[in-house]
């Protein structure tokens, strides 16, 4: 049995004063798509000239794609271009053509609603403004952090539920501290071993702050619109490189490894409030025995005293070690203002 822990720290604890500027990661999705006509389709939609013309462009795509792929085969593999085109068209059965046309129409409709570059910049300004004051605006509070643990084998198809852990979480003056109180709804007996193969911390705004901090060199690019719990969200992709990363993975007592990561930010386009953030580390060292790990944190409205805040309400962390899968489902409950004499009482009869 081994323990993998994920930890987010503030940039001041990680960044070195190297004097180097931020390193940007450039998205290659659009550049790879330009040769087959997706860029003109996107430009058409951004100019807002109507869905009808977008549909016509979709129809032209089926003809143009075959021609361009044929030409690519001719120049790259030195095969007969006309023969290649005829072969490609022959492969497109009527049902396949309908499917491809439907997929392209979906792309057209999605792109038609994409904000312009200027509109994206305005949304990003709202998000950065919100993030810049998020941690400072949080009060000191106390809540219950309920974690349901699941494990599966090499394939994540048969999950076995483990213990449900209830911890007292205190957020006080920017520090996050947890104390385990209950296991499966019962008080912990002294000396009892508690299996916790995956531990995490840093859900309360540190990830938001780090990703949107100008010193981390992260680059945000437009992804899509998405409805999230009845709200329309602007979704942006981000990447944080190793030099600026404050995300670390630890395997047992083998030491701490910082890793680069990428993810998505779901934000209200008007207020900049972040309602979901995901992160997925990449280029993970073999020393931490982690094939992949993905975290999703969902935020929601929370009242603490007379004030309204947007705080974590649920989170999920999925770890694949290559040999087994581990899943933590986390719920945050019973928020209240924290003061020196604050206490939190758990119902021992509930999980």
C-alpha positions as CSV (number, residue, x, y, z in Angstrom):
1,X,0.0,0.0,0.0
2,X,1.4,3.4,-0.9
3,X,0.2,7.0,-0.6
4,X,0.1,9.5,-3.4
5,X,-0.6,13.0,-2.4
6,X,-1.3,16.1,-4.6
7,X,-0.5,19.5,-3.2
8,X,-0.9,23.0,-4.5
9,X,1.1,25.8,-3.0
10,X,1.2,29.5,-3.5
11,X,3.6,30.8,-6.1
12,X,5.8,32.6,-3.6
13,X,6.7,29.2,-2.2
14,X,7.7,27.8,-5.5
15,X,8.9,30.4,-8.0
16,X,12.6,31.2,-8.2
17,X,13.7,34.7,-9.0
18,X,15.4,33.7,-12.2
19,X,14.8,36.8,-14.1
20,X,13.3,34.9,-17.0
21,X,10.1,35.9,-18.7
22,X,7.1,33.6,-18.9
23,X,7.2,30.7,-21.2
24,X,4.2,30.4,-23.4
25,X,2.7,27.2,-24.9
26,X,1.1,27.7,-28.3
27,X,-1.9,25.7,-29.2
28,X,-1.5,23.7,-32.5
29,X,-5.2,22.7,-32.9
30,X,-6.1,25.5,-35.3
31,X,-2.9,25.4,-37.3
32,X,-3.3,21.6,-37.9
33,X,-6.9,22.2,-39.0
34,X,-6.2,25.0,-41.5
35,X,-5.4,22.7,-44.3
36,X,-8.9,21.1,-44.3
37,X,-11.1,24.1,-44.1
38,X,-12.0,24.6,-40.5
39,X,-10.3,28.0,-40.2
40,X,-12.5,29.5,-43.0
41,X,-15.5,28.0,-41.3
42,X,-14.5,29.6,-38.0
43,X,-13.9,33.0,-39.7
44,X,-17.2,32.7,-41.4
45,X,-19.0,32.1,-38.1
46,X,-17.1,34.9,-36.3
47,X,-18.3,37.3,-39.0
48,X,-21.8,36.3,-38.1
49,X,-23.1,36.0,-41.6
50,X,-25.7,33.4,-40.9
51,X,-26.1,29.8,-40.3
52,X,-27.2,29.2,-43.9
53,X,-23.9,30.2,-45.3
54,X,-22.2,28.0,-42.6
55,X,-24.3,25.1,-43.8
56,X,-23.1,25.7,-47.4
57,X,-19.6,25.7,-46.2
58,X,-20.1,22.4,-44.5
59,X,-21.3,20.9,-47.8
60,X,-18.3,22.3,-49.6
61,X,-16.0,20.8,-47.0
62,X,-16.8,17.2,-48.0
63,X,-15.6,18.0,-51.6
64,X,-12.7,20.2,-50.6
65,X,-11.4,17.9,-47.9
66,X,-11.1,15.0,-50.3
67,X,-9.3,17.1,-52.8
68,X,-6.9,18.5,-50.3
69,X,-6.2,15.2,-48.7
70,X,-5.6,13.7,-52.1
71,X,-3.1,16.5,-53.0
72,X,-1.4,15.9,-49.6
73,X,-1.0,12.2,-50.4
74,X,0.4,13.1,-53.9
75,X,3.0,15.5,-52.6
76,X,4.0,13.4,-49.6
77,X,3.7,9.8,-50.7
78,X,4.0,10.3,-54.5
79,X,0.7,8.6,-55.3
80,X,-1.7,9.4,-58.1
81,X,-3.8,12.4,-56.9
82,X,-7.0,11.7,-59.0
83,X,-7.0,8.1,-58.0
84,X,-6.6,9.0,-54.3
85,X,-9.6,11.4,-54.6
86,X,-11.8,8.8,-56.2
87,X,-10.9,6.3,-53.6
88,X,-11.7,8.7,-50.8
89,X,-15.1,9.6,-52.3
90,X,-15.9,5.9,-52.8
91,X,-15.2,5.3,-49.1
92,X,-17.8,7.9,-48.2
93,X,-21.0,5.9,-48.2
94,X,-24.3,7.9,-48.1
95,X,-24.7,7.2,-44.3
96,X,-21.1,8.3,-43.7
97,X,-21.6,11.5,-45.7
98,X,-24.7,12.3,-43.5
99,X,-22.7,11.6,-40.4
100,X,-19.8,13.7,-41.4
101,X,-22.1,16.5,-42.5
102,X,-23.9,16.4,-39.2
103,X,-20.6,16.6,-37.3
104,X,-19.5,19.5,-39.4
105,X,-22.8,21.3,-38.9
106,X,-22.3,20.9,-35.1
107,X,-18.9,22.5,-35.5
108,X,-20.4,25.3,-37.6
109,X,-23.2,26.1,-35.1
110,X,-20.7,26.0,-32.2
111,X,-18.2,28.3,-34.0
112,X,-21.0,30.6,-35.0
113,X,-21.6,31.5,-31.4
114,X,-17.9,31.9,-30.5
115,X,-16.9,35.3,-29.2
116,X,-14.7,37.5,-31.2
117,X,-11.1,38.1,-30.2
118,X,-12.1,41.4,-28.6
119,X,-15.0,39.8,-26.8
120,X,-12.7,37.0,-25.5
121,X,-10.3,39.6,-24.1
122,X,-13.1,41.3,-22.2
123,X,-14.2,38.0,-20.7
124,X,-10.6,37.3,-19.7
125,X,-10.3,40.7,-18.1
126,X,-13.3,39.9,-16.0
127,X,-11.8,36.5,-15.0
128,X,-8.4,37.9,-14.1
129,X,-10.0,40.7,-12.0
130,X,-12.1,38.1,-10.2
131,X,-9.1,35.9,-9.5
132,X,-6.9,38.7,-8.4
133,X,-9.1,39.4,-5.4
134,X,-10.5,35.9,-4.8
135,X,-8.2,34.7,-2.1
136,X,-8.2,38.1,-0.3
137,X,-12.0,38.2,-0.3
138,X,-12.4,34.8,1.4
139,X,-13.2,34.9,5.1
140,X,-11.8,32.5,7.6
141,X,-14.3,29.6,7.6
142,X,-14.8,26.1,8.8
143,X,-16.6,23.2,6.9
144,X,-16.9,19.5,6.7
145,X,-14.9,17.8,3.9
146,X,-16.5,14.4,3.1
147,X,-14.4,12.1,0.9
148,X,-15.8,8.9,-0.6
149,X,-12.9,6.6,-1.7
150,X,-13.2,4.2,-4.7
151,X,-10.7,1.7,-6.2
152,X,-10.6,-0.3,-9.3
153,X,-8.1,-2.6,-11.1
154,X,-6.1,-1.8,-14.1
155,X,-9.2,-1.0,-16.0
156,X,-11.7,1.5,-14.4
157,X,-14.7,-0.7,-15.0
158,X,-15.5,-2.3,-11.6
159,X,-15.2,0.2,-8.8
160,X,-15.1,-0.9,-5.2
161,X,-16.1,1.6,-2.6
162,X,-13.8,2.1,0.3
163,X,-14.1,4.2,3.4
164,X,-15.9,7.5,3.6
165,X,-13.8,10.0,5.5
166,X,-15.2,13.1,7.2
167,X,-12.7,15.8,8.0
168,X,-12.9,19.1,9.7
169,X,-11.5,21.7,7.3
170,X,-10.4,25.1,8.6
171,X,-9.4,27.9,6.2
172,X,-7.9,30.6,8.3
173,X,-6.0,33.6,6.9
174,X,-5.1,31.8,3.7
175,X,-4.0,28.6,5.4
176,X,-5.9,25.3,4.9
177,X,-5.8,22.7,7.6
178,X,-7.7,19.4,7.8
179,X,-8.3,17.1,10.8
180,X,-9.9,13.7,10.2
181,X,-12.9,13.2,12.5
182,X,-15.0,10.3,11.3
183,X,-14.6,7.1,9.2
184,X,-17.8,5.7,7.8
185,X,-19.8,8.0,10.1
186,X,-18.1,6.8,13.3
187,X,-15.5,8.4,15.5
188,X,-11.9,7.2,15.0
189,X,-10.6,4.8,17.6
190,X,-7.1,5.6,18.9
191,X,-4.4,3.6,17.0
192,X,-6.7,2.6,14.2
193,X,-5.1,2.5,10.7
194,X,-6.9,4.6,8.1
195,X,-6.3,3.7,4.5
196,X,-5.9,6.8,2.4
197,X,-4.2,5.9,-0.9
198,X,-4.8,9.4,-2.3
199,X,-4.7,12.7,-0.5
200,X,-5.2,16.1,-1.9
201,X,-5.2,19.7,-0.7
202,X,-5.4,23.2,-2.1
203,X,-9.0,23.3,-3.4
204,X,-9.8,26.7,-1.9
205,X,-8.8,29.2,-4.5
206,X,-5.1,28.3,-4.7
207,X,-5.5,26.6,-8.1
208,X,-7.6,29.6,-9.4
209,X,-5.0,32.1,-8.1
210,X,-2.0,30.2,-9.5
211,X,-3.5,29.6,-13.0
212,X,-4.6,33.2,-13.4
213,X,-1.6,34.8,-11.7
214,X,0.4,36.8,-14.2
215,X,3.6,35.5,-12.7
216,X,2.9,31.8,-13.6
217,X,3.3,32.3,-17.4
218,X,0.1,30.4,-18.1
219,X,-1.6,31.0,-21.4
220,X,-5.3,30.9,-21.8
221,X,-7.1,30.2,-25.1
222,X,-10.7,30.1,-26.0
223,X,-12.3,26.6,-26.0
224,X,-16.1,26.7,-26.1
225,X,-19.4,27.7,-24.4
226,X,-21.0,25.2,-22.0
227,X,-24.1,25.1,-19.9
228,X,-23.2,24.3,-16.3
229,X,-25.9,23.8,-13.8
230,X,-28.2,26.2,-15.6
231,X,-25.5,28.8,-16.2
232,X,-23.9,29.6,-19.5
233,X,-20.1,29.4,-19.0
234,X,-17.2,30.7,-21.1
235,X,-14.6,27.9,-21.2
236,X,-10.9,28.6,-21.6
237,X,-8.0,26.2,-21.9
238,X,-4.8,26.9,-19.9
239,X,-1.3,25.4,-19.6
240,X,1.2,26.0,-16.8
241,X,4.8,24.8,-17.5
242,X,7.2,23.1,-15.1
243,X,9.2,26.2,-14.4
244,X,6.1,28.0,-13.0
245,X,4.2,25.1,-11.6
246,X,3.1,25.0,-8.0
247,X,1.5,21.5,-8.3
248,X,3.4,18.7,-6.7
249,X,2.9,14.9,-6.5
250,X,4.4,12.8,-3.8
251,X,4.7,9.0,-3.6
252,X,5.0,7.9,0.0
253,X,8.3,9.2,1.5
254,X,10.1,9.3,-1.9
255,X,10.1,13.1,-2.1
256,X,8.1,15.8,-3.8
257,X,8.0,16.3,-7.6
258,X,6.6,19.4,-9.2
259,X,4.9,18.8,-12.5
260,X,3.5,20.9,-15.3
261,X,-0.3,20.8,-15.8
262,X,-3.1,21.9,-18.1
263,X,-6.9,22.2,-17.8
264,X,-10.1,24.1,-18.3
265,X,-11.6,27.1,-16.6
266,X,-15.4,27.6,-16.6
267,X,-16.3,31.2,-15.9
268,X,-19.3,33.5,-15.9
269,X,-18.6,35.8,-18.9
270,X,-20.1,38.8,-17.2
271,X,-18.7,38.6,-13.7
272,X,-15.7,36.5,-14.2
273,X,-16.7,34.1,-11.4
274,X,-15.1,30.7,-11.8
275,X,-17.6,27.9,-11.3
276,X,-15.4,24.9,-12.4
277,X,-11.7,24.3,-12.9
278,X,-9.9,21.2,-14.0
279,X,-6.3,20.2,-14.0
280,X,-4.3,17.4,-15.5
281,X,-0.6,17.0,-14.9
282,X,1.6,15.9,-17.8
283,X,5.3,14.9,-18.2
284,X,4.9,13.1,-14.9
285,X,8.2,11.5,-13.6
286,X,8.3,7.7,-13.3
287,X,9.4,8.1,-9.7
288,X,5.9,9.0,-8.5
289,X,4.3,5.9,-10.2
290,X,1.5,7.9,-11.8
291,X,0.2,7.4,-15.3
292,X,-2.4,10.1,-15.2
293,X,-4.4,12.1,-12.7
294,X,-7.3,14.5,-13.3
295,X,-8.9,16.9,-10.8
296,X,-12.2,18.6,-11.2
297,X,-13.4,21.2,-8.7
298,X,-17.0,22.6,-8.9
299,X,-17.8,25.8,-7.1
300,X,-21.2,27.1,-6.0
301,X,-23.0,29.8,-4.0
302,X,-22.3,29.6,-0.3
303,X,-23.5,31.9,2.5
304,X,-21.2,32.5,5.4
305,X,-22.9,34.8,7.9
306,X,-24.6,37.6,6.0
307,X,-22.2,37.5,3.0
308,X,-22.3,35.5,-0.3
309,X,-19.3,33.6,-1.7
310,X,-18.5,31.2,-4.5
311,X,-16.7,28.3,-2.8
312,X,-16.0,24.6,-3.6
313,X,-19.0,22.3,-3.3
314,X,-17.8,19.1,-4.9
315,X,-14.5,17.8,-6.3
316,X,-13.3,14.6,-8.0
317,X,-9.8,13.3,-8.2
318,X,-9.1,10.3,-10.5
319,X,-5.6,8.7,-10.3
320,X,-4.4,6.0,-12.7
321,X,-1.1,4.4,-11.6
322,X,-1.0,2.0,-14.5
323,X,-1.8,-0.9,-12.2
324,X,-4.9,0.4,-10.5
325,X,-7.3,3.3,-10.5
326,X,-8.2,5.4,-7.5
327,X,-11.1,7.8,-7.3
328,X,-12.0,10.3,-4.6
329,X,-15.3,12.0,-4.7
330,X,-15.3,15.0,-2.3
331,X,-18.2,17.1,-1.0
332,X,-17.9,20.3,1.1
333,X,-20.7,20.9,3.6
334,X,-21.8,23.0,6.5
335,X,-19.8,26.2,5.8
336,X,-19.7,28.6,8.7
337,X,-17.5,31.5,9.8
338,X,-14.4,30.4,11.7
339,X,-13.4,32.1,14.9
340,X,-10.9,31.0,17.6
341,X,-13.6,29.2,19.6
342,X,-15.4,27.7,16.6
343,X,-16.4,24.0,16.8
344,X,-17.9,21.7,14.2
345,X,-20.2,18.9,15.3
346,X,-20.7,15.8,13.1
347,X,-23.6,13.5,13.0
348,X,-22.1,10.1,13.7
349,X,-25.1,8.4,12.3
350,X,-24.5,9.6,8.7
351,X,-21.9,8.7,6.2
